[in-house]
Every structure is written in structure tokens, then in C-alpha cells.
Amino acid sequence: MITYLARRILWIIPVLFVVSIITFFLMHSVPGGPWDREKRLPDAVQARLNSEYGLDQPLYVQYLSWAGAFIQGDMGPSYRFQDRRVNDIVADGFGTTVQLGLMAFTLAVVVGIPLGVLAALGHNRFPDYLSTSVAIIGIATPSFVLAILLIVVFSVQLGWFPTGGWKGPDSWVLPTIALAGFPIAVIARYTRASMLEVTRKDYIRTAHSKGLGRQSVVNRHMIRNALIPVVTILGPTLAFLVTGSFIIERIFAIPGMGQFYLNSIATRDYSLLMAMTMIYAFAVAFLNVVVDVLYAYIDPRIRYS
């Protein structure tokens, strides 16, 4: 297992290398630059800024310079927030974004898995219809639409929660629900399908024939085996929730990394854009490794060597 984990973790390095090359050269191929303003800067000023930040060098030289600094932990200066380093910007918003993502992930798992189990156990009956309807609505409703509906109903009309900010538990509720809506639906659908498949297995019929109670069969045999396909999507789901909260952060005015990421794209803030992309790429790759390890924990038949 240790050898397998070491090999998988080491494979993250070439993945990040490829992602960095693609992102770096694609963002420089887009028309425009970090000095574009509504009122165009004089050519002399742009030339001085390009020289100061090394943007007048060939692209391969710029990439090598960035990569060398990044390996040492220096993410470079921000071109838009010129009085701040990218490291400081990431440090300010990282904790908030991770907290929001983890809360949404916990809610998605706590609600989605039981919802799928309930639908499978009540197949073609009211629980199944209710769960399927909730899942379809969740999949069909974009997170920003759900966020606006939550604000209108629970903030504007009922006044139960604030419309934005990140100042305490009251301000955490609506963004968490809005971000978790889609993953809840996806997890519920996967759980339902997997549970229905497991109920047809021979070992489930054998467990019933031995006289085991329904609750025991469900808890000890059905759910654990049904979770293997579900775990497959939990890693990407967690990565999506931690890294994909851009719109939710913008709607609820949450001071996380998402807003900075959107700003870096709009303003061609190359250093900030590269840093955010690398962080998100690492999160996706690392969480996929975690999912593979969970396979062996859930199903003792799976072994890695």
C-alpha cells in the first residue's frame, strides 16, 4: 500500500506540470493583458511595467521564471493588486473557501446518501417518487438560481438569514445549501441506482434466507457494498465543492478564493490565475488518490500493491 500511495502521489507532479504548461500558454494566447484598462495606459507606461514584471521576455523564459519561483513556494506578485503578493491573497481566502466546500460536502453526503437509500428501499412507491423528484429538481436547477431563490425567500421575505457575508453561522446556512444542492441530487441518484443493483445480488438473498432482519441486511450488507460506486464520485465532488464555489461566493459576497479567481480571469492577472489553477488541479488529483484508498477500506476484497 505504501509503495502504491507513493507512486500515485508522485504521479501528481507530472500532472501539475502538464496543467501548468497548458494554462500558462493558453492564458498568454488570449488577446489583452494585465494592463488593460477602460482608459488605455500610455505605451511608455506599459513598456515599463512589462519590463518590471518580466512580461517583455519570451514566453518560455517567463514560464521557467514562474515555475522556479513556484517550486520554492513563491507564487509571484499580483498584477491587479500591485501592493500584495499572491501568497497573501491565497492565504486570506483559502480557509473560507475550504470551510464552505467542506460544509457543503458534509451536507451533500448526509442528505444525499440517505435519500438514495430511502428511494431504493421504497422502490416504485412514494419514497422513491419523492426522492427522484428532489434529485431531478436538484440536477436541473443551477446553483446560482438556487442561491437567488434562497435569498429571496429566506432573507428578503422571511428575514431569517443575512443576504451575504461570512460573519457567523447565520451567514453560512444559505451558501452551504445553495452549493450542496446539485451534489445532493447526484449522490442520491448514484446511491439509489447502486442500492437497487445490490438488492438483486445472491448474497442479499442468502442473508435474508438465514433469518437476518431487514435492518441488519441493509446496514451490514447492502449499504456498504452499494457505497463503492458512490465513493467514486465523492472525490471529484469534494474537489468541485472546494474549488467550484466561484459563483456562490460572488452572489453571497463571501471573501474566499473564488472571487479572486474570477477577477484574475477578467483582469488577466497571470500570477494569481496560475496559482489558483495549480491549487485546484492539486486538489482534484489528490482527492482522487484519497478515493482509491477508501475503496480498500470499504471493500476488503480490494488490495493495492
C-alpha positions in Angstrom: 0.0 0.0 0.0 2.8 2.4 0.9 4.5 1.8 -2.5 1.2 2.3 -4.3 0.5 5.5 -2.5 4.0 6.9 -3.1 3.7 6.1 -6.8 0.2 7.7 -7.1 1.3 10.8 -5.2 4.5 11.2 -7.3 2.3 11.0 -10.4 0.7 14.2 -9.3 3.9 16.0 -10.2 3.8 15.4 -14.0 0.0 16.1 -13.9 0.6 19.5 -12.4 3.5 20.1 -14.8 1.2 19.5 -17.8 -1.6 21.6 -16.3 0.8 24.5 -15.7 2.1 24.4 -19.3 -1.3 24.3 -20.8 -2.7 27.1 -18.6 0.4 29.3 -18.9 0.5 29.3 -22.7 -3.3 29.4 -23.2 -3.7 32.5 -20.9 -1.0 34.3 -22.8 -2.6 33.5 -26.1 -5.8 35.3 -25.2 -5.9 38.9 -26.5 -5.3 41.5 -23.9 -3.0 41.8 -20.9 -2.9 42.7 -17.3 -2.5 46.4 -18.0 -5.7 46.8 -20.0 -8.0 49.5 -18.5 -11.1 51.4 -19.6 -8.7 54.2 -20.2 -5.7 52.9 -22.0 -2.3 53.4 -20.4 0.4 55.2 -22.4 2.7 52.9 -24.3 5.7 54.0 -22.3 4.0 53.1 -19.0 3.0 49.7 -20.4 6.6 49.1 -21.6 8.0 50.0 -18.1 5.5 47.7 -16.4 6.3 44.8 -18.8 10.0 45.3 -18.1 9.5 45.4 -14.3 7.4 42.2 -14.2 9.4 40.4 -16.9 6.5 40.3 -19.4 8.8 41.5 -22.2 10.7 38.3 -22.1 10.0 35.3 -24.4 7.2 33.0 -23.1 9.4 30.1 -22.3 11.7 32.4 -20.2 8.6 33.7 -18.4 7.4 30.2 -17.7 10.7 29.0 -16.4 11.0 32.0 -14.2 7.4 31.4 -12.8 8.0 27.7 -12.4 11.3 28.2 -10.5 9.6 30.6 -8.1 6.5 28.4 -7.7 8.6 25.4 -6.7 10.2 27.4 -4.0 6.7 28.5 -2.7 6.7 31.9 -4.2 3.5 32.4 -6.3 4.7 35.8 -7.5 3.2 39.3 -7.4 -0.4 40.1 -8.3 -0.7 42.3 -11.4 -4.1 43.7 -10.4 -3.4 44.1 -6.6 0.0 45.5 -7.0 0.6 46.1 -3.3 0.0 42.4 -2.5 1.7 39.1 -3.2 -0.3 36.1 -4.5 0.7 34.1 -1.4 -1.1 36.7 0.8 -4.3 36.7 -1.4 -4.4 32.8 -1.3 -3.8 32.8 2.5 -6.7 35.2 3.0 -9.3 33.4 1.0 -8.2 29.7 1.3 -9.7 29.0 4.7 -13.0 30.5 3.9 -13.3 28.6 0.6 -12.3 25.3 2.2 -14.7 25.8 5.0 -17.6 26.5 2.6 -16.7 23.5 0.5 -16.4 21.1 3.4 -19.7 22.2 4.9 -21.5 21.7 1.6 -19.8 18.3 1.1 -20.9 17.2 4.5 -24.5 18.3 3.8 -24.4 16.6 0.4 -23.3 13.3 1.9 -25.6 13.4 5.0 -28.6 14.2 2.9 -27.8 12.5 -0.5 -26.9 9.0 0.7 -30.0 8.5 3.0 -32.2 10.0 0.3 -30.9 7.4 -2.2 -31.2 4.6 0.3 -34.7 5.6 1.1 -35.6 5.7 -2.6 -34.1 2.2 -3.3 -35.9 0.6 -0.3 -39.2 2.2 -1.3 -38.7 1.4 -5.0 -41.7 2.4 -7.1 -43.5 3.7 -4.1 -43.9 7.2 -2.6 -40.4 7.4 -1.1 -38.9 6.6 -4.4 -41.0 9.1 -6.3 -40.3 11.8 -3.7 -36.5 11.2 -3.7 -36.4 11.0 -7.5 -38.3 14.3 -7.8 -35.9 16.0 -5.4 -32.9 14.7 -7.3 -34.3 15.8 -10.7 -35.0 19.3 -9.4 -31.5 19.5 -7.8 -29.8 18.4 -11.0 -31.9 20.7 -13.2 -31.5 23.8 -11.0 -28.2 25.7 -11.4 -26.6 26.7 -8.1 -26.8 30.4 -8.8 -30.6 30.1 -9.4 -31.0 28.1 -6.2 -28.9 30.8 -4.4 -31.2 33.6 -5.6 -34.3 31.7 -4.6 -32.9 31.1 -1.2 -32.1 34.8 -0.7 -35.5 35.9 -1.9 -37.4 33.5 0.3 -35.3 33.2 3.5 -33.5 36.6 3.5 -35.8 39.1 1.9 -39.3 37.7 2.6 -38.8 35.8 5.9 -35.7 37.6 7.2 -34.2 34.5 8.8 -30.7 34.8 7.4 -28.5 37.6 6.1 -28.2 38.1 2.3 -24.4 37.8 2.3 -21.2 38.0 4.1 -19.3 35.4 6.2 -19.6 36.6 9.7 -21.1 33.6 11.6 -23.3 30.5 11.4 -26.3 32.5 10.3 -24.4 33.6 7.2 -23.1 30.1 6.4 -26.5 28.4 6.0 -27.7 29.7 2.6 -24.4 29.5 0.8 -23.9 25.9 2.1 -27.4 24.8 0.9 -27.0 26.6 -2.5 -23.6 24.9 -3.1 -24.8 21.5 -1.9 -28.0 21.3 -4.0 -26.5 19.8 -7.1 -24.2 17.3 -5.3 -27.1 16.1 -3.1 -29.1 15.2 -6.2 -26.1 13.5 -7.9 -25.2 11.4 -4.8 -28.9 10.5 -4.2 -29.2 9.2 -7.8 -25.9 7.2 -7.6 -26.9 5.7 -4.3 -30.3 4.7 -5.5 -29.0 3.0 -8.6 -26.3 1.2 -6.7 -28.7 0.1 -3.9 -31.1 -1.3 -6.5 -28.3 -3.3 -8.1 -27.1 -4.7 -4.8 -30.6 -5.8 -3.8 -30.6 -8.3 -6.7 -27.3 -10.0 -5.6 -27.3 -13.6 -4.4 -25.6 -12.8 -1.1 -28.5 -10.5 -0.2 -31.0 -13.3 -0.8 -28.7 -15.6 1.3 -28.7 -13.1 4.1 -32.4 -13.0 4.2 -32.7 -16.7 4.0 -30.5 -17.0 7.1 -33.1 -15.1 9.0 -31.2 -11.8 9.3 -33.5 -8.8 10.0 -34.1 -6.3 7.3 -32.3 -3.5 9.1 -29.3 -5.8 9.6 -29.2 -6.8 6.0 -29.4 -3.1 4.9 -26.8 -1.8 7.2 -24.2 -4.6 7.1 -24.5 -5.8 3.6 -26.4 -3.6 1.2 -25.2 -0.1 2.1 -21.5 -0.9 2.5 -21.4 -2.7 -0.9 -23.5 0.0 -2.6 -21.2 2.7 -1.4 -18.3 1.7 -3.7 -19.7 3.4 -6.9 -20.8 6.3 -4.7 -17.3 6.8 -3.3 -16.1 7.1 -6.9 -17.9 10.4 -7.3 -17.2 11.7 -3.7 -13.6 12.7 -4.5 -14.4 14.8 -7.6 -17.5 16.1 -5.8 -15.4 17.3 -2.8 -12.9 18.9 -5.2 -15.7 20.6 -7.1 -17.2 22.0 -3.9 -13.9 23.2 -2.5 -12.8 24.7 -5.8 -16.0 25.4 -7.7 -17.7 27.9 -5.4 -16.9 30.9 -7.5 -20.5 32.0 -8.4 -21.8 31.3 -4.9 -19.0 33.3 -3.3 -19.8 36.2 -5.7 -23.6 36.1 -5.0 -23.2 36.0 -1.2 -20.2 38.3 -1.1 -18.0 35.7 0.6 -14.3 36.7 0.9 -13.0 33.4 -0.5 -10.6 32.4 -3.3 -13.5 32.1 -5.8 -13.9 35.9 -6.2 -10.1 36.4 -6.7 -10.1 33.6 -9.3 -12.9 35.2 -11.3 -11.1 38.6 -11.0 -7.9 37.1 -12.2 -9.5 35.7 -15.3 -11.3 39.0 -16.1 -8.2 41.2 -15.4 -5.5 38.8 -16.9 -3.8 38.6 -13.5 -1.4 35.9 -14.7 0.3 35.1 -11.4 -3.0 34.8 -9.5 -4.6 32.8 -12.2 -1.7 30.3 -12.4 -1.7 30.0 -8.6 -5.4 29.3 -8.3 -5.4 26.8 -11.2 -2.5 24.9 -9.7 -4.2 24.7 -6.3 -7.4 23.4 -7.8 -5.6 20.9 -10.0 -3.7 19.6 -7.0 -6.9 19.3 -5.0 -8.6 17.2 -7.8 -5.6 14.9 -8.2 -5.0 14.4 -4.5 -8.7 13.7 -3.7 -8.7 11.0 -6.5 -5.9 9.3 -4.6 -7.9 9.5 -1.4 -10.9 7.9 -3.1 -8.8 5.0 -4.3 -7.6 4.4 -0.7 -11.2 4.5 0.5 -12.1 1.6 -1.9 -9.8 -0.7 0.1 -11.4 0.4 3.4 -15.0 -0.1 2.2 -14.4 -3.4 0.3 -11.8 -5.7 1.9 -11.5 -7.6 -1.4 -9.7 -4.6 -2.9 -6.0 -4.6 -2.3 -3.3 -2.3 -3.8 0.3 -3.3 -4.3 
